[in-house]
Amino acid sequence: LVDAQGDTLGRAITDERGYFSFDLPESGEYSLVASALGYQAMQSEPVRVGAGEVRIVELSMETRPLPVEGMVVEARADEVQRAELRPTGFYLRLREGRGEFLTPGQIEASRARYPQQLFWGMASATTYQRSHDRPGIWNDVVVIRSRSGGYCRPSIYVDGVWIREEDMGGGESLADLVRKEDLLGVEVYQWPFGVPPQYAGKQSCGVILFWTDFS
C-alpha cells in the first residue's frame, strides 16, 4: 500500500485465492504495488478512498519466467491411480492440495502394521495413548493438531460413512474399524480450512477420511 508521495504504508500477503485487504489510516489517494516470484511487478492506478468507504482493486500480473543458468530435470512416473478411488473424489481433492494425503503407493510402502502407525510423523495429525483394557496399538487414538498448538478428536469417516464414538463398542479402536492392508487412501483435514463441504459440520475439529479396498 503506497500513498500519494510514494511512501509504503503497509504490506499484505494474499491468501490462496489471491485475496488481500488493507485498513487505510485516513481518506485519500492510494496505490497498490504487487509482486510475486515468476511475475512482473505491477503498480495500480491511484485510487481515491473516502472515509468509511470500501474500494475493490483487481490487479492482473503478467508472468515473467525466471532465468536459470542450468538445471537437471529428472522425470519420474506418477503413481498409477486406482480405479476404486476415483469415484470418491480422492484424486480431485489431492490435486487441490487442501489436506494431507496418503496415497495407495505410500500406504503400501509404509512399514506400519496398523492404521494408527500411518500418522506417526504426519504434519497435521498424530496419536496419543488412552487407557483401557486392551494393550498395545489399540490404545492409540488419532488426533489432529490444532493451529493453536493443541489437539482435538476429528470426525472419522470410513468409505464415506461417519463413524461416531457411540457406534463403537467399549474398548474398540481404529484398528478394529480398518486394517492397514485394506486401506487405499487417507485424507486429513484440519478445521476449519479445507474440509470438503460434504464432510463438514459434525464437530469443531478436523476430519479424517479412510478409503478401503471395498471392491
Beta strands, then each sheet from edge to edge (+ up, - down):
strand 1: 2-3
strand 2: 28-31
strand 3: 33-34
strand 4: 42-43
strand 5: 47-49
strand 6: 100-102
strand 7: 125-129
strand 8: 140-145
strand 9: 151-152
strand 10: 155-158
strand 11: 161-163
strand 12: 183-189
strand 13: 207-212
sheet 1: 1+ 2- 5+
sheet 2: 3+ 4-
sheet 3: 6+ 12- 13+ 10+ 11-
sheet 4: 7+ 8- 9+
end
